[in-house]
Amino acid sequence: MQSIMNKGAELMRNLCIQFADPSWLTGVGLKDRRWALWVALAVLLSVYIFDWGFSTERAVQCLIDERVPTGRWVDTFTSWGWMSVATIVVSLVVLAVAVRRFPFQLTRSKPDWREVAFVGFAWATPLLMTRILGIFLPDSACPGSSSNPEQWWSLSQLGGPAEEIWFAAAVAVWMLLWVDHPRVKVLGVLVGGGVLRGIFHVYQGWESVGLFVWGAVAALAVALTGRWVILFLLHYLNNALITAGGLDSLTAALVAMFVCFALLAFTSEKKTQKAPSGKPGTSCRSRDR
């Protein structure tokens, strides 16, 4: 038990160190230009309002009226598929400017791939738990998607993945803006990631409570590692399996979790033991390098 507690304490210390000075934000970037960071944050918040702010209003209205609102300009605007494309482009530009390099990290070694797998787990686990709890909760009056099946490669499939790029950019800007204020950093990442992600999923009813936690955990994982591409791919897979593949949300979350397990298994270290050579004075065991 003491060994487990010591390992837990060591893990927390390492996470605190990594959060205080994350390796993916060590570049010059905009750390010394706070005005530019505030401008970047304002741009991202403006994009958020257009992409998800109006969706939140529709979600709340749907919960109040117990039917999907239609016929208003807001309803037409929120169904515009190119808005997700605009969100992706703006977020990528802000992220690239903030970190002063290509907006995602290359994954070269097995430890890097394992880190990617664990970030995927951080995203998929709370989502899966939310879907499991949703079995015991009353259904929402607001459908999550159209009753008509969508194409796998339609623009509408980019709505969920766009969230991951936007939150990665927002987390990067926030971390740089408060680089010397760790408490403000962690509070902003957790509360911002949870509230801003969960609020436009309230159309899912009581099940959306778990999505606030999901958003906070995902934002923290990105803040620690900077690895958002795996979340982009998992979000696309999850949504496409539901809207184009016809799966229910629980099964789609299980598939996302399986992908993370498969990635972790693929990157696991395999220790092999060499056969003895039979020569005198030669060790029978050799360390696998």
NUGU-91536 format. One record per residue (C-alpha): residue number from 1; residue in three letters; chain; x, y, z. Coordinates in nm, 2 decimals. Last residue first. Layout:
# residues N
{NUM,"ala","A",{X,Y,Z}} ...
# end
This chain:
# residues 289
{289,"arg","A",{1.78,-0.32,-2.60}} {288,"asp","A",{1.70,-0.67,-2.48}} {287,"arg","A",{1.94,-0.76,-2.20}} {286,"ser","A",{2.12,-1.08,-2.26}} {285,"arg","A",{2.09,-1.40,-2.05}} {284,"cys","A",{2.30,-1.71,-2.07}} {283,"ser","A",{2.62,-1.52,-2.01}} {282,"thr","A",{2.92,-1.65,-2.20}} {281,"gly","A",{3.21,-1.80,-2.01}} {280,"pro","A",{3.19,-2.13,-2.20}} {279,"lys","A",{2.99,-2.11,-2.52}} {278,"gly","A",{2.64,-2.26,-2.52}} {277,"ser","A",{2.50,-1.96,-2.69}} {276,"pro","A",{2.21,-1.94,-2.45}} {275,"ala","A",{1.88,-1.83,-2.62}} {274,"lys","A",{1.80,-1.46,-2.62}} {273,"gln","A",{1.52,-1.35,-2.40}} {272,"thr","A",{1.26,-1.11,-2.54}} {271,"lys","A",{1.10,-0.81,-2.38}} {270,"lys","A",{0.81,-0.66,-2.57}} {269,"glu","A",{0.75,-0.30,-2.50}} {268,"ser","A",{0.39,-0.19,-2.56}} {267,"thr","A",{0.33,0.04,-2.86}} {266,"phe","A",{0.08,-0.19,-3.04}} {265,"ala","A",{-0.10,-0.28,-2.72}} {264,"leu","A",{-0.15,0.09,-2.64}} {263,"leu","A",{-0.28,0.16,-2.99}} {262,"ala","A",{-0.52,-0.13,-2.96}} {261,"phe","A",{-0.64,-0.02,-2.62}} {260,"cys","A",{-0.70,0.34,-2.76}} {259,"val","A",{-0.89,0.20,-3.06}} {258,"phe","A",{-1.10,-0.02,-2.82}} {257,"met","A",{-1.20,0.29,-2.62}} {256,"ala","A",{-1.32,0.46,-2.94}} {255,"val","A",{-1.52,0.15,-3.03}} {254,"leu","A",{-1.68,0.15,-2.68}} {253,"ala","A",{-1.78,0.51,-2.73}} {252,"ala","A",{-1.95,0.42,-3.06}} {251,"thr","A",{-2.13,0.14,-2.89}} {250,"leu","A",{-2.26,0.37,-2.62}} {249,"ser","A",{-2.37,0.64,-2.87}} {248,"asp","A",{-2.58,0.40,-3.08}} {247,"leu","A",{-2.45,0.28,-3.41}} {246,"gly","A",{-2.60,0.38,-3.74}} {245,"gly","A",{-2.27,0.40,-3.93}} {244,"ala","A",{-2.33,0.75,-4.08}} {243,"thr","A",{-2.46,0.95,-3.78}} {242,"ile","A",{-2.34,0.73,-3.49}} {241,"leu","A",{-2.02,0.58,-3.63}} {240,"ala","A",{-1.94,0.92,-3.78}} {239,"asn","A",{-1.97,1.09,-3.44}} {238,"asn","A",{-1.73,0.85,-3.26}} {237,"leu","A",{-1.48,0.82,-3.55}} {236,"tyr","A",{-1.46,1.20,-3.59}} {235,"his","A",{-1.42,1.25,-3.22}} {234,"leu","A",{-1.15,0.98,-3.21}} {233,"leu","A",{-0.96,1.14,-3.50}} {232,"phe","A",{-0.97,1.49,-3.35}} {231,"leu","A",{-0.88,1.35,-3.00}} {230,"ile","A",{-0.57,1.17,-3.15}} {229,"val","A",{-0.47,1.50,-3.31}} {228,"trp","A",{-0.49,1.69,-2.98}} {227,"arg","A",{-0.15,1.61,-2.83}} {226,"gly","A",{-0.03,1.92,-2.65}} {225,"thr","A",{0.09,1.70,-2.36}} {224,"leu","A",{-0.02,1.84,-2.03}} {223,"ala","A",{-0.26,2.10,-2.16}} {222,"val","A",{-0.41,1.85,-2.40}} {221,"ala","A",{-0.48,1.60,-2.11}} {220,"leu","A",{-0.62,1.89,-1.90}} {219,"ala","A",{-0.86,1.99,-2.18}} {218,"ala","A",{-0.98,1.63,-2.22}} {217,"val","A",{-1.04,1.59,-1.85}} {216,"ala","A",{-1.24,1.92,-1.83}} {215,"gly","A",{-1.45,1.83,-2.14}} {214,"trp","A",{-1.54,1.48,-2.02}} {213,"val","A",{-1.64,1.63,-1.68}} {212,"phe","A",{-1.88,1.86,-1.85}} {211,"leu","A",{-1.99,1.57,-2.07}} {210,"gly","A",{-2.10,1.38,-1.76}} {209,"val","A",{-2.36,1.64,-1.69}} {208,"ser","A",{-2.48,1.61,-2.05}} {207,"glu","A",{-2.65,1.28,-1.97}} {206,"trp","A",{-2.91,1.48,-1.77}} {205,"gly","A",{-3.04,1.62,-2.10}} {204,"gln","A",{-2.86,1.56,-2.43}} {203,"tyr","A",{-2.95,1.91,-2.55}} {202,"val","A",{-2.71,2.02,-2.28}} {201,"his","A",{-2.42,1.95,-2.52}} {200,"phe","A",{-2.35,2.32,-2.59}} {199,"ile","A",{-2.28,2.38,-2.22}} {198,"gly","A",{-2.04,2.08,-2.18}} {197,"arg","A",{-1.75,2.20,-2.38}} {196,"leu","A",{-1.74,2.56,-2.26}} {195,"val","A",{-1.81,2.45,-1.90}} {194,"gly","A",{-1.56,2.16,-1.87}} {193,"gly","A",{-1.27,2.30,-2.07}} {192,"gly","A",{-1.31,2.65,-1.92}} {191,"val","A",{-1.34,2.51,-1.57}} {190,"leu","A",{-1.05,2.27,-1.60}} {189,"val","A",{-0.82,2.47,-1.82}} {188,"gly","A",{-0.90,2.80,-1.65}} {187,"leu","A",{-0.85,2.66,-1.30}} {186,"val","A",{-0.52,2.49,-1.40}} {185,"lys","A",{-0.38,2.81,-1.55}} {184,"val","A",{-0.50,3.04,-1.28}} {183,"arg","A",{-0.34,2.82,-1.02}} {182,"pro","A",{-0.01,2.80,-1.22}} {181,"his","A",{0.03,3.18,-1.25}} {180,"asp","A",{0.36,3.25,-1.42}} {179,"val","A",{0.25,3.12,-1.77}} {178,"trp","A",{-0.09,3.29,-1.74}} {177,"leu","A",{-0.12,3.40,-2.11}} {176,"leu","A",{0.09,3.11,-2.23}} {175,"met","A",{-0.13,2.85,-2.08}} {174,"trp","A",{-0.45,3.04,-2.19}} {173,"val","A",{-0.32,3.06,-2.55}} {172,"ala","A",{-0.23,2.69,-2.56}} {171,"val","A",{-0.56,2.59,-2.40}} {170,"ala","A",{-0.76,2.79,-2.65}} {169,"ala","A",{-0.58,2.64,-2.94}} {168,"ala","A",{-0.63,2.29,-2.82}} {167,"phe","A",{-0.99,2.37,-2.74}} {166,"trp","A",{-1.05,2.49,-3.10}} {165,"ile","A",{-0.87,2.19,-3.25}} {164,"glu","A",{-1.07,1.94,-3.04}} {163,"glu","A",{-1.41,2.11,-3.10}} {162,"ala","A",{-1.35,2.10,-3.48}} {161,"pro","A",{-1.35,1.72,-3.45}} {160,"gly","A",{-1.71,1.73,-3.34}} {159,"gly","A",{-1.85,1.96,-3.61}} {158,"leu","A",{-1.63,1.80,-3.89}} {157,"gln","A",{-1.89,1.53,-3.96}} {156,"ser","A",{-2.13,1.79,-4.09}} {155,"leu","A",{-1.89,1.85,-4.38}} {154,"ser","A",{-1.98,1.51,-4.53}} {153,"trp","A",{-1.72,1.24,-4.54}} {152,"trp","A",{-1.91,0.95,-4.38}} {151,"gln","A",{-2.23,1.05,-4.53}} {150,"glu","A",{-2.53,1.13,-4.31}} {149,"pro","A",{-2.82,0.91,-4.21}} {148,"asn","A",{-3.16,1.09,-4.18}} {147,"ser","A",{-3.29,1.11,-3.82}} {146,"ser","A",{-3.08,1.42,-3.78}} {145,"ser","A",{-2.85,1.44,-3.48}} {144,"gly","A",{-2.85,1.47,-3.11}} {143,"pro","A",{-3.22,1.45,-3.07}} {142,"cys","A",{-3.38,1.69,-2.82}} {141,"ala","A",{-3.65,1.55,-2.59}} {140,"ser","A",{-3.38,1.39,-2.38}} {139,"asp","A",{-3.41,1.03,-2.26}} {138,"pro","A",{-3.44,0.96,-1.89}} {137,"leu","A",{-3.13,0.84,-1.72}} {136,"phe","A",{-3.03,0.48,-1.64}} {135,"ile","A",{-2.87,0.41,-1.99}} {134,"gly","A",{-2.71,0.75,-1.97}} {133,"leu","A",{-2.48,0.62,-1.70}} {132,"ile","A",{-2.31,0.40,-1.95}} {131,"arg","A",{-2.29,0.68,-2.20}} {130,"thr","A",{-2.13,0.91,-1.94}} {129,"met","A",{-1.88,0.63,-1.84}} {128,"leu","A",{-1.78,0.59,-2.21}} {127,"leu","A",{-1.73,0.97,-2.25}} {126,"pro","A",{-1.53,0.98,-1.93}} {125,"thr","A",{-1.30,0.70,-2.06}} {124,"ala","A",{-1.27,0.81,-2.42}} {123,"trp","A",{-1.09,1.14,-2.38}} {122,"ala","A",{-0.84,1.04,-2.11}} {121,"phe","A",{-0.79,0.71,-2.29}} {120,"gly","A",{-0.70,0.90,-2.61}} {119,"val","A",{-0.44,1.10,-2.40}} {118,"phe","A",{-0.31,0.76,-2.28}} {117,"ala","A",{-0.27,0.63,-2.64}} {116,"val","A",{-0.09,0.95,-2.75}} {115,"glu","A",{0.15,0.91,-2.46}} {114,"arg","A",{0.20,0.55,-2.56}} {113,"trp","A",{0.28,0.67,-2.92}} {112,"asp","A",{0.54,0.91,-2.78}} {111,"pro","A",{0.70,0.63,-2.57}} {110,"lys","A",{0.70,0.42,-2.89}} {109,"ser","A",{0.90,0.68,-3.08}} {108,"arg","A",{0.84,0.93,-3.36}} {107,"thr","A",{0.51,1.11,-3.30}} {106,"leu","A",{0.52,1.45,-3.46}} {105,"gln","A",{0.37,1.73,-3.26}} {104,"phe","A",{0.09,1.94,-3.39}} {103,"pro","A",{0.04,2.30,-3.49}} {102,"phe","A",{0.36,2.34,-3.70}} {101,"arg","A",{0.57,2.58,-3.52}} {100,"arg","A",{0.56,2.91,-3.33}} {99,"val","A",{0.35,2.77,-3.04}} {98,"ala","A",{0.10,3.05,-3.03}} {97,"val","A",{0.12,3.13,-3.41}} {96,"ala","A",{0.05,2.76,-3.50}} {95,"leu","A",{-0.24,2.74,-3.25}} {94,"val","A",{-0.40,3.06,-3.38}} {93,"val","A",{-0.37,2.95,-3.74}} {92,"leu","A",{-0.50,2.60,-3.66}} {91,"ser","A",{-0.80,2.75,-3.46}} {90,"val","A",{-0.89,2.98,-3.75}} {89,"val","A",{-0.88,2.70,-4.01}} {88,"ile","A",{-1.07,2.45,-3.79}} {87,"thr","A",{-1.34,2.70,-3.70}} {86,"ala","A",{-1.38,2.80,-4.06}} {85,"val","A",{-1.43,2.44,-4.16}} {84,"ser","A",{-1.68,2.39,-3.88}} {83,"met","A",{-1.88,2.69,-4.01}} {82,"trp","A",{-1.88,2.54,-4.36}} {81,"gly","A",{-2.15,2.29,-4.25}} {80,"trp","A",{-2.42,2.56,-4.21}} {79,"ser","A",{-2.67,2.39,-3.98}} {78,"thr","A",{-2.62,2.65,-3.70}} {77,"phe","A",{-2.70,2.93,-3.95}} {76,"thr","A",{-3.04,2.79,-4.04}} {75,"asp","A",{-3.16,2.75,-3.68}} {74,"val","A",{-3.03,3.09,-3.59}} {73,"trp","A",{-3.22,3.24,-3.89}} {72,"arg","A",{-3.54,3.10,-3.73}} {71,"gly","A",{-3.77,2.84,-3.89}} {70,"thr","A",{-3.70,2.55,-3.65}} {69,"pro","A",{-3.66,2.48,-3.28}} {68,"val","A",{-3.63,2.11,-3.19}} {67,"arg","A",{-3.91,2.01,-2.95}} {66,"glu","A",{-3.94,1.98,-2.57}} {65,"asp","A",{-4.02,2.36,-2.56}} {64,"ile","A",{-3.77,2.43,-2.27}} {63,"leu","A",{-3.52,2.16,-2.36}} {62,"cys","A",{-3.53,2.27,-2.73}} {61,"gln","A",{-3.48,2.63,-2.63}} {60,"val","A",{-3.18,2.54,-2.42}} {59,"ala","A",{-3.03,2.34,-2.71}} {58,"arg","A",{-3.10,2.62,-2.96}} {57,"glu","A",{-2.93,2.88,-2.74}} {56,"thr","A",{-2.63,2.64,-2.70}} {55,"ser","A",{-2.61,2.60,-3.08}} {54,"phe","A",{-2.60,2.98,-3.11}} {53,"gly","A",{-2.29,2.98,-2.88}} {52,"trp","A",{-2.14,2.68,-3.05}} {51,"asp","A",{-2.00,2.79,-3.39}} {50,"phe","A",{-2.07,3.17,-3.39}} {49,"ile","A",{-2.00,3.22,-3.02}} {48,"tyr","A",{-1.69,2.99,-3.03}} {47,"val","A",{-1.54,3.18,-3.32}} {46,"ser","A",{-1.57,3.50,-3.13}} {45,"leu","A",{-1.41,3.33,-2.83}} {44,"leu","A",{-1.12,3.22,-3.05}} {43,"val","A",{-1.07,3.57,-3.18}} {42,"ala","A",{-1.08,3.72,-2.83}} {41,"leu","A",{-0.82,3.46,-2.71}} {40,"ala","A",{-0.59,3.55,-3.00}} {39,"val","A",{-0.63,3.92,-2.92}} {38,"trp","A",{-0.55,3.86,-2.55}} {37,"leu","A",{-0.25,3.66,-2.66}} {36,"ala","A",{-0.13,3.94,-2.88}} {35,"trp","A",{-0.17,4.19,-2.59}} {34,"arg","A",{0.03,3.95,-2.38}} {33,"arg","A",{0.34,3.96,-2.60}} {32,"asp","A",{0.62,3.81,-2.39}} {31,"lys","A",{0.48,3.45,-2.40}} {30,"leu","A",{0.38,3.48,-2.76}} {29,"gly","A",{0.58,3.20,-2.91}} {28,"val","A",{0.93,3.16,-2.77}} {27,"gly","A",{0.91,2.78,-2.77}} {26,"thr","A",{0.87,2.57,-2.45}} {25,"leu","A",{0.50,2.52,-2.51}} {24,"trp","A",{0.50,2.14,-2.60}} {23,"ser","A",{0.73,2.06,-2.31}} {22,"pro","A",{0.48,2.18,-2.05}} {21,"asp","A",{0.63,2.40,-1.78}} {20,"ala","A",{0.40,2.42,-1.48}} {19,"phe","A",{0.18,2.14,-1.61}} {18,"gln","A",{0.48,1.90,-1.65}} {17,"ile","A",{0.60,1.99,-1.30}} {16,"cys","A",{0.25,1.93,-1.15}} {15,"leu","A",{0.22,1.61,-1.35}} {14,"asn","A",{0.55,1.48,-1.22}} {13,"arg","A",{0.46,1.57,-0.86}} {12,"met","A",{0.12,1.39,-0.90}} {11,"leu","A",{0.29,1.08,-1.04}} {10,"glu","A",{0.54,1.08,-0.75}} {9,"ala","A",{0.25,1.10,-0.50}} {8,"gly","A",{0.08,0.81,-0.67}} {7,"lys","A",{0.40,0.61,-0.68}} {6,"asn","A",{0.45,0.67,-0.31}} {5,"met","A",{0.09,0.58,-0.23}} {4,"ile","A",{0.12,0.25,-0.43}} {3,"ser","A",{0.44,0.17,-0.25}} {2,"gln","A",{0.28,0.24,0.09}} {1,"met","A",{0.00,0.00,0.00}} 
# end
